[in-house]
Amino acid sequence: MATGRGKTQAKEKGGVIEEITGGRRGSESAPKMETLYDMISAMQQNIVTLQQDMQSNFKEIKQEIAQVKKLEEAVLATKQDLTEVKEQMVTIGERMDEKDKRIEALEEKIMLMELRSKEKNIRIRGLKEERSEELEKRIIAELAKFIEYDAEELEAEIDSIFRVNSKFARENNVPRDIIVTFLKKETRDALLREQAKQKLRIENQELTLLKEIPIAIRRRRKKYTPLTETLKKKNILYRWEVIEGLSFTYKSKNWTINTEEKMKDFMQKNKKELTK
């Protein structure tokens, strides 16, 4: 009996203990629940804030995407504009090329006309000037003797004789050139052919006879000076083309050089032989 009672007391005591224990747990868990609730509330608030931020960011992203699309459209439009501009530039370039060709062709026609107008002229260089000189008396008889013409016949074939003013003669204190214009081109050519055989001398002065070449053609010919000087050193005869360039025979081959590029190419390929 004592044993049963003891058990009962133990149970009762245990119940009291359990109640006491349960009461303590309840009082301890209350603050924990509040903390957990605060944490959940904070998390919920953070989620709401995050959602708001995401919505705001999403709006910004949409705006940026719209701006990018506008930029892409602008870039495409600019590319199209550039393409059109390039096409226009090509068209303008082609038109300019055509105009340049027309201008060049017109210049060549003018040069030919000027050349033909001077094909009866001969230029005499080197005769000293005299005061109140009478050029006809000084040179007509000597020219006639040079080509074995009758003096009176030669005088009848002369249209005009005069000295030509030039900056070169004035600055270098040399005699001005004399221009003689004949009625026939053949008379001028006869003088030039004879000069190839012998030099003209008047009053013990050795003179040079030259064709009258328009300034524009002389300027074009000047760029070929490196080639002409080389050909002269090699005793290679050459002939000027009417408007542009020169022709000659080298190594049993006929050459026509009418551009600077052709000249440079020829001189480079034949450099060893030409510089010996």
DRENDO-1510 file (C-alpha; in Angstrom, 1 decimal, always signed):
<recs>
REC; n; res; u; v; w
REC; 1; MET; +0.0; +0.0; +0.0 .
REC; 2; ALA; +2.8; +2.3; +0.9 .
REC; 3; THR; +4.2; +1.6; -2.4 .
REC; 4; GLY; +1.0; +2.6; -4.3 .
REC; 5; ARG; +0.6; +5.7; -2.3 .
REC; 6; GLY; +4.1; +6.6; -3.0 .
REC; 7; LYS; +3.5; +6.2; -6.7 .
REC; 8; THR; +0.4; +8.4; -6.4 .
REC; 9; GLN; +2.3; +11.1; -4.7 .
REC; 10; ALA; +5.0; +10.8; -7.2 .
REC; 11; LYS; +2.5; +11.3; -10.0 .
REC; 12; GLU; +1.0; +14.3; -8.3 .
REC; 13; LYS; +4.4; +15.7; -7.7 .
REC; 14; GLY; +5.2; +14.9; -11.4 .
REC; 15; GLY; +2.0; +16.7; -12.5 .
REC; 16; VAL; +2.9; +19.7; -10.4 .
REC; 17; ILE; +6.4; +19.5; -11.9 .
REC; 18; GLU; +4.9; +19.2; -15.4 .
REC; 19; GLU; +2.6; +22.1; -14.9 .
REC; 20; ILE; +5.4; +24.2; -13.5 .
REC; 21; THR; +7.6; +23.1; -16.4 .
REC; 22; GLY; +4.8; +23.8; -18.9 .
REC; 23; GLY; +4.2; +27.2; -17.5 .
REC; 24; ARG; +7.9; +28.1; -17.7 .
REC; 25; ARG; +8.0; +27.0; -21.4 .
REC; 26; GLY; +5.0; +29.1; -22.2 .
REC; 27; SER; +6.4; +32.2; -20.6 .
REC; 28; GLU; +9.7; +31.7; -22.4 .
REC; 29; SER; +8.2; +31.1; -25.9 .
REC; 30; ALA; +6.1; +34.3; -25.8 .
REC; 31; PRO; +9.1; +36.7; -26.5 .
REC; 32; LYS; +10.3; +34.2; -29.1 .
REC; 33; MET; +7.0; +34.4; -31.0 .
REC; 34; GLU; +7.0; +38.1; -30.9 .
REC; 35; THR; +10.5; +38.2; -32.3 .
REC; 36; LEU; +9.5; +35.7; -35.0 .
REC; 37; TYR; +6.5; +37.8; -35.8 .
REC; 38; ASP; +8.7; +40.9; -36.1 .
REC; 39; MET; +11.0; +39.0; -38.3 .
REC; 40; ILE; +8.2; +37.9; -40.6 .
REC; 41; SER; +6.7; +41.4; -40.7 .
REC; 42; ALA; +10.2; +42.8; -41.6 .
REC; 43; MET; +10.6; +40.1; -44.3 .
REC; 44; GLN; +7.1; +41.0; -45.6 .
REC; 45; GLN; +8.0; +44.6; -45.6 .
REC; 46; ASN; +11.3; +43.8; -47.4 .
REC; 47; ILE; +9.5; +41.8; -50.0 .
REC; 48; VAL; +7.0; +44.7; -50.6 .
REC; 49; THR; +9.9; +47.1; -50.8 .
REC; 50; LEU; +11.7; +44.7; -53.2 .
REC; 51; GLN; +8.6; +44.3; -55.3 .
REC; 52; GLN; +8.3; +48.1; -55.5 .
REC; 53; ASP; +12.0; +48.4; -56.4 .
REC; 54; MET; +11.6; +45.7; -59.0 .
REC; 55; GLN; +8.6; +47.5; -60.5 .
REC; 56; SER; +10.5; +50.8; -60.5 .
REC; 57; ASN; +13.5; +49.1; -62.1 .
REC; 58; PHE; +11.3; +47.3; -64.6 .
REC; 59; LYS; +9.8; +50.7; -65.6 .
REC; 60; GLU; +13.3; +52.1; -66.0 .
REC; 61; ILE; +14.4; +49.1; -68.0 .
REC; 62; LYS; +11.4; +49.5; -70.2 .
REC; 63; GLN; +12.2; +53.1; -70.7 .
REC; 64; GLU; +15.9; +52.3; -71.5 .
REC; 65; ILE; +14.8; +49.6; -73.9 .
REC; 66; ALA; +12.5; +52.2; -75.6 .
REC; 67; GLN; +15.4; +54.6; -75.7 .
REC; 68; VAL; +17.7; +51.9; -77.2 .
REC; 69; LYS; +15.1; +51.2; -79.8 .
REC; 70; LYS; +14.9; +54.9; -80.7 .
REC; 71; LEU; +18.7; +55.0; -80.9 .
REC; 72; GLU; +18.7; +52.0; -83.2 .
REC; 73; GLU; +16.1; +53.6; -85.4 .
REC; 74; ALA; +18.2; +56.8; -85.4 .
REC; 75; VAL; +21.3; +54.8; -86.2 .
REC; 76; LEU; +19.5; +53.0; -89.1 .
REC; 77; ALA; +18.2; +56.3; -90.4 .
REC; 78; THR; +21.7; +57.8; -90.1 .
REC; 79; LYS; +23.1; +54.8; -92.0 .
REC; 80; GLN; +20.6; +55.3; -94.7 .
REC; 81; ASP; +21.4; +59.0; -94.8 .
REC; 82; LEU; +25.1; +58.1; -95.1 .
REC; 83; THR; +24.4; +55.6; -97.8 .
REC; 84; GLU; +22.5; +58.3; -99.7 .
REC; 85; VAL; +25.3; +60.8; -99.1 .
REC; 86; LYS; +27.9; +58.3; -100.4 .
REC; 87; GLU; +25.8; +57.6; -103.5 .
REC; 88; GLN; +25.5; +61.4; -104.0 .
REC; 89; MET; +29.2; +61.8; -103.5 .
REC; 90; VAL; +30.0; +59.1; -106.1 .
REC; 91; THR; +27.6; +60.7; -108.5 .
REC; 92; ILE; +29.2; +64.1; -107.9 .
REC; 93; GLY; +32.7; +62.5; -108.3 .
REC; 94; GLU; +31.7; +61.0; -111.6 .
REC; 95; ARG; +30.3; +64.3; -112.8 .
REC; 96; MET; +33.5; +66.1; -111.7 .
REC; 97; ASP; +35.5; +63.5; -113.6 .
REC; 98; GLU; +33.4; +64.1; -116.6 .
REC; 99; LYS; +33.9; +67.9; -116.3 .
REC; 100; ASP; +37.6; +67.5; -115.8 .
REC; 101; LYS; +37.8; +65.4; -118.9 .
REC; 102; ARG; +35.8; +68.0; -120.8 .
REC; 103; ILE; +38.0; +70.8; -119.5 .
REC; 104; GLU; +41.2; +68.8; -120.4 .
REC; 105; ALA; +39.8; +68.2; -123.9 .
REC; 106; LEU; +39.0; +71.9; -124.3 .
REC; 107; GLU; +42.4; +72.9; -123.0 .
REC; 108; GLU; +44.0; +70.5; -125.6 .
REC; 109; LYS; +41.9; +72.0; -128.4 .
REC; 110; ILE; +43.0; +75.5; -127.3 .
REC; 111; MET; +46.6; +74.4; -127.2 .
REC; 112; LEU; +46.3; +72.9; -130.7 .
REC; 113; MET; +44.8; +76.1; -132.0 .
REC; 114; GLU; +47.6; +78.1; -130.4 .
REC; 115; LEU; +50.2; +75.7; -131.7 .
REC; 116; ARG; +48.9; +75.9; -135.3 .
REC; 117; SER; +48.8; +79.7; -135.0 .
REC; 118; LYS; +52.5; +79.6; -134.2 .
REC; 119; GLU; +53.7; +76.9; -136.5 .
REC; 120; LYS; +55.0; +79.5; -139.0 .
REC; 121; ASN; +57.1; +81.2; -136.3 .
REC; 122; ILE; +60.7; +80.7; -135.4 .
REC; 123; ARG; +62.4; +82.0; -132.3 .
REC; 124; ILE; +66.0; +83.3; -132.6 .
REC; 125; ARG; +67.9; +83.3; -129.3 .
REC; 126; GLY; +71.2; +84.9; -128.5 .
REC; 127; LEU; +71.6; +87.9; -130.8 .
REC; 128; LYS; +72.8; +91.0; -128.8 .
REC; 129; GLU; +70.5; +94.0; -128.8 .
REC; 130; GLU; +71.5; +97.3; -130.3 .
REC; 131; ARG; +70.1; +100.8; -129.9 .
REC; 132; SER; +67.6; +101.7; -132.6 .
REC; 133; GLU; +68.4; +98.4; -134.3 .
REC; 134; GLU; +66.8; +97.4; -137.6 .
REC; 135; LEU; +66.2; +93.7; -137.2 .
REC; 136; GLU; +65.3; +93.1; -140.9 .
REC; 137; LYS; +68.7; +94.4; -142.0 .
REC; 138; ARG; +70.6; +92.4; -139.4 .
REC; 139; ILE; +69.1; +89.0; -139.9 .
REC; 140; ILE; +67.2; +88.5; -143.2 .
REC; 141; ALA; +70.3; +88.3; -145.4 .
REC; 142; GLU; +72.0; +86.0; -142.9 .
REC; 143; LEU; +69.0; +83.7; -142.7 .
REC; 144; ALA; +68.8; +83.5; -146.5 .
REC; 145; LYS; +72.4; +82.6; -146.7 .
REC; 146; PHE; +72.0; +79.9; -144.0 .
REC; 147; ILE; +69.3; +78.0; -146.1 .
REC; 148; GLU; +70.7; +79.1; -149.5 .
REC; 149; TYR; +67.7; +81.3; -150.3 .
REC; 150; ASP; +67.6; +84.5; -152.3 .
REC; 151; ALA; +67.4; +87.3; -149.8 .
REC; 152; GLU; +64.6; +89.2; -151.6 .
REC; 153; GLU; +62.6; +86.0; -151.8 .
REC; 154; LEU; +63.0; +85.3; -148.1 .
REC; 155; GLU; +62.1; +88.8; -147.2 .
REC; 156; ALA; +58.9; +88.4; -149.3 .
REC; 157; GLU; +58.0; +85.3; -147.2 .
REC; 158; ILE; +58.4; +87.1; -143.9 .
REC; 159; ASP; +55.3; +88.5; -142.3 .
REC; 160; SER; +56.9; +90.1; -139.2 .
REC; 161; ILE; +60.0; +90.4; -137.1 .
REC; 162; PHE; +60.1; +91.6; -133.5 .
REC; 163; ARG; +61.8; +91.1; -130.1 .
REC; 164; VAL; +59.6; +89.6; -127.4 .
REC; 165; ASN; +59.7; +90.9; -123.9 .
REC; 166; SER; +60.3; +88.4; -121.2 .
REC; 167; LYS; +60.9; +88.4; -117.4 .
REC; 168; PHE; +63.8; +85.9; -117.8 .
REC; 169; ALA; +65.7; +88.2; -120.2 .
REC; 170; ARG; +65.1; +91.3; -118.0 .
REC; 171; GLU; +66.1; +89.6; -114.7 .
REC; 172; ASN; +69.2; +87.8; -116.2 .
REC; 173; ASN; +70.3; +90.7; -118.4 .
REC; 174; VAL; +70.4; +88.6; -121.6 .
REC; 175; PRO; +69.2; +89.6; -125.1 .
REC; 176; ARG; +65.5; +89.3; -125.7 .
REC; 177; ASP; +64.4; +86.6; -128.2 .
REC; 178; ILE; +63.5; +87.5; -131.7 .
REC; 179; ILE; +60.3; +86.1; -133.2 .
REC; 180; VAL; +60.1; +85.8; -137.0 .
REC; 181; THR; +56.8; +84.9; -138.6 .
REC; 182; PHE; +56.8; +83.4; -142.1 .
REC; 183; LEU; +54.0; +83.1; -144.5 .
REC; 184; LYS; +54.7; +79.4; -145.0 .
REC; 185; LYS; +55.5; +76.8; -142.5 .
REC; 186; GLU; +58.0; +75.2; -144.9 .
REC; 187; THR; +60.3; +78.2; -144.6 .
REC; 188; ARG; +60.5; +77.7; -140.9 .
REC; 189; ASP; +61.1; +74.0; -141.2 .
REC; 190; ALA; +63.9; +74.6; -143.7 .
REC; 191; LEU; +65.7; +76.7; -141.1 .
REC; 192; LEU; +65.2; +74.0; -138.4 .
REC; 193; ARG; +66.5; +71.3; -140.7 .
REC; 194; GLU; +69.6; +73.2; -141.4 .
REC; 195; GLN; +70.2; +73.9; -137.8 .
REC; 196; ALA; +70.4; +70.2; -137.2 .
REC; 197; LYS; +73.5; +70.2; -139.5 .
REC; 198; GLN; +75.1; +73.4; -138.4 .
REC; 199; LYS; +74.8; +76.4; -136.0 .
REC; 200; LEU; +73.5; +79.7; -137.3 .
REC; 201; ARG; +76.0; +82.5; -136.8 .
REC; 202; ILE; +75.2; +86.2; -137.2 .
REC; 203; GLU; +77.8; +88.9; -136.5 .
REC; 204; ASN; +80.1; +86.2; -135.0 .
REC; 205; GLN; +77.5; +85.2; -132.5 .
REC; 206; GLU; +76.3; +81.6; -132.3 .
REC; 207; LEU; +72.5; +81.6; -132.2 .
REC; 208; THR; +69.8; +79.1; -131.5 .
REC; 209; LEU; +66.7; +78.5; -133.6 .
REC; 210; LEU; +63.6; +77.3; -131.7 .
REC; 211; LYS; +60.0; +76.4; -132.6 .
REC; 212; GLU; +57.4; +78.6; -131.0 .
REC; 213; ILE; +55.7; +76.3; -128.5 .
REC; 214; PRO; +52.7; +77.5; -126.4 .
REC; 215; ILE; +53.4; +78.0; -122.7 .
REC; 216; ALA; +50.8; +75.4; -121.7 .
REC; 217; ILE; +52.6; +72.8; -123.8 .
REC; 218; ARG; +56.0; +73.8; -122.5 .
REC; 219; ARG; +54.8; +73.4; -118.9 .
REC; 220; ARG; +53.6; +69.9; -119.7 .
REC; 221; ARG; +56.9; +69.0; -121.3 .
REC; 222; LYS; +58.9; +70.3; -118.3 .
REC; 223; LYS; +57.9; +67.4; -116.2 .
REC; 224; TYR; +59.7; +65.0; -118.6 .
REC; 225; THR; +63.0; +66.8; -118.0 .
REC; 226; PRO; +64.6; +63.9; -116.1 .
REC; 227; LEU; +64.0; +61.6; -119.1 .
REC; 228; THR; +65.0; +64.1; -121.8 .
REC; 229; GLU; +68.3; +64.9; -119.9 .
REC; 230; THR; +69.0; +61.2; -119.7 .
REC; 231; LEU; +68.3; +60.6; -123.3 .
REC; 232; LYS; +70.6; +63.5; -124.3 .
REC; 233; LYS; +73.4; +62.0; -122.3 .
REC; 234; LYS; +72.9; +58.7; -124.0 .
REC; 235; ASN; +72.7; +60.4; -127.5 .
REC; 236; ILE; +69.2; +59.0; -128.0 .
REC; 237; LEU; +67.1; +61.0; -130.3 .
REC; 238; TYR; +63.6; +61.8; -129.2 .
REC; 239; ARG; +60.6; +63.6; -130.7 .
REC; 240; TRP; +58.0; +65.5; -128.8 .
REC; 241; GLU; +54.4; +64.4; -129.2 .
REC; 242; VAL; +52.1; +67.3; -130.2 .
REC; 243; ILE; +50.3; +67.8; -126.9 .
REC; 244; GLU; +51.7; +65.4; -124.3 .
REC; 245; GLY; +54.8; +63.2; -124.0 .
REC; 246; LEU; +57.6; +62.2; -126.2 .
REC; 247; SER; +58.6; +59.2; -128.4 .
REC; 248; PHE; +62.0; +57.5; -129.1 .
REC; 249; THR; +63.7; +54.2; -129.9 .
REC; 250; TYR; +65.6; +52.3; -127.2 .
REC; 251; LYS; +66.9; +48.8; -127.4 .
REC; 252; SER; +65.3; +48.3; -130.9 .
REC; 253; LYS; +61.9; +49.1; -129.4 .
REC; 254; ASN; +59.7; +52.2; -130.0 .
REC; 255; TRP; +58.6; +53.9; -126.9 .
REC; 256; THR; +55.9; +56.6; -126.3 .
REC; 257; ILE; +56.0; +58.1; -122.8 .
REC; 258; ASN; +53.0; +60.4; -122.2 .
REC; 259; THR; +52.5; +60.3; -118.4 .
REC; 260; GLU; +54.8; +60.8; -115.4 .
REC; 261; GLU; +54.0; +57.3; -114.2 .
REC; 262; LYS; +55.2; +55.8; -117.5 .
REC; 263; MET; +58.4; +57.9; -117.4 .
REC; 264; LYS; +59.2; +56.8; -113.8 .
REC; 265; ASP; +58.4; +53.2; -114.7 .
REC; 266; PHE; +60.7; +53.3; -117.8 .
REC; 267; MET; +63.6; +54.9; -115.9 .
REC; 268; GLN; +63.3; +52.5; -113.0 .
REC; 269; LYS; +63.3; +49.4; -115.2 .
REC; 270; ASN; +66.2; +50.6; -117.3 .
REC; 271; LYS; +68.1; +52.3; -114.4 .
REC; 272; LYS; +71.3; +50.2; -114.7 .
REC; 273; GLU; +71.7; +50.8; -118.5 .
REC; 274; LEU; +70.7; +54.4; -118.4 .
REC; 275; THR; +73.1; +55.3; -115.5 .
REC; 276; LYS; +76.2; +53.6; -117.0 .
</recs>
